[in-house]
């Protein structure tokens, strides 16, 4: 599942929130995710800014107020997402937000990193029996262990735990891709990545490592206002991420049998392969050396891997320069029989390969085993 995270990128504009749904759907993602804030239920009025970025809100509490939508607005966002064939997801930040979203309906709960240690909120989500995506950006293993146990004990549906680094943007050294396999083994559930890098690279790497859920923050433009723009991908980036992940999924779901592929590509191997041929004119009875043969395209004849098995063998017939060599052209035991002598002499007499320079007849050929090449005289 590829999730496009809107978060607060709509900056309180319902129209912009709907525009994000259309853009994320057009990019090919599987789900769109929001955050559901109810200021009075989740925050004190003196909550400090993490980074003061707003030009119109004096306090963070005021900012949360401006991010609120009415229940009817949330219902409209869910319907719009479903019309665009997107799963509608949201992270609640209070029990009141859980109640609101339970009435609206979500495809799965998303537990934000900062809520992992909020047992009441976890229990409220779990009791619906709906699937849960648990983010882990600020949690130790002990905290995650407790959260997973509580969710399961309270009846949560299918669980996915997402590796996450709460840095905006996060650097390659802090992505924690190594954690994915640990999550899978530790909790025996789907592992995923909630990525804040602002690039598509961690998502592609995580898909290769078997992540079942990928979540990325999305921006409509790098020039947009908002605290998460630097940690977000553009909609064009998202489209590329989706395409890449689908490609990788197809590859990972299609194991290759090397032997079967080699058999299927036999015609191409013959075309691109090489065969052993005579490196120059060779007369019948000649004892082959490595210099006598060369490998040329196409394949289909004796492959170059056979060269060592041919060195020291005698030719049964003469070969022209560049002529293809076959097993029938060499004697099996370096012995010329009387019949071979007769065939050889006839071949030469009929215009076979020319005799070596300085000779007007083929080299003498005798029946019986020839002396090993390293002792054979070079005299003619």
HELIX and SHEET records of a PDB file:
HELIX    1   1 UNK A   14  UNK A   26  1                                  13    
HELIX    2   2 UNK A   39  UNK A   42  1                                   4    
HELIX    3   3 UNK A   60  UNK A   66  1                                   7    
HELIX    4   4 UNK A   71  UNK A   83  1                                  13    
HELIX    5   5 UNK A   95  UNK A  104  1                                  10    
HELIX    6   6 UNK A  113  UNK A  115  5                                   3    
HELIX    7   7 UNK A  119  UNK A  126  1                                   8    
HELIX    8   8 UNK A  141  UNK A  153  1                                  13    
HELIX    9   9 UNK A  172  UNK A  174  5                                   3    
HELIX   10  10 UNK A  179  UNK A  187  1                                   9    
HELIX   11  11 UNK A  201  UNK A  208  1                                   8    
HELIX   12  12 UNK A  229  UNK A  231  5                                   3    
HELIX   13  13 UNK A  235  UNK A  252  1                                  18    
HELIX   14  14 UNK A  258  UNK A  264  1                                   7    
HELIX   15  15 UNK A  266  UNK A  272  1                                   7    
HELIX   16  16 UNK A  290  UNK A  292  5                                   3    
HELIX   17  17 UNK A  304  UNK A  306  5                                   3    
HELIX   18  18 UNK A  307  UNK A  310  1                                   4    
HELIX   19  19 UNK A  327  UNK A  329  5                                   3    
HELIX   20  20 UNK A  338  UNK A  349  1                                  12    
HELIX   21  21 UNK A  373  UNK A  375  5                                   3    
SHEET    1   A 9 UNK A 232  UNK A 234  0                                        
SHEET    2   A 9 UNK A 213  UNK A 219  1                                        
SHEET    3   A 9 UNK A   2  UNK A   7  1                                        
SHEET    4   A 9 UNK A  31  UNK A  36  1                                        
SHEET    5   A 9 UNK A  87  UNK A  92  1                                        
SHEET    6   A 9 UNK A 108  UNK A 111  1                                        
SHEET    7   A 9 UNK A 132  UNK A 135  1                                        
SHEET    8   A 9 UNK A 159  UNK A 164  1                                        
SHEET    9   A 9 UNK A 190  UNK A 195  1                                        
SHEET    1   B 2 UNK A 275  UNK A 278  0                                        
SHEET    2   B 2 UNK A 293  UNK A 296 -1                                        
SHEET    1   C 2 UNK A 335  UNK A 336  0                                        
SHEET    2   C 2 UNK A 368  UNK A 369 -1                                        
END                                                                             
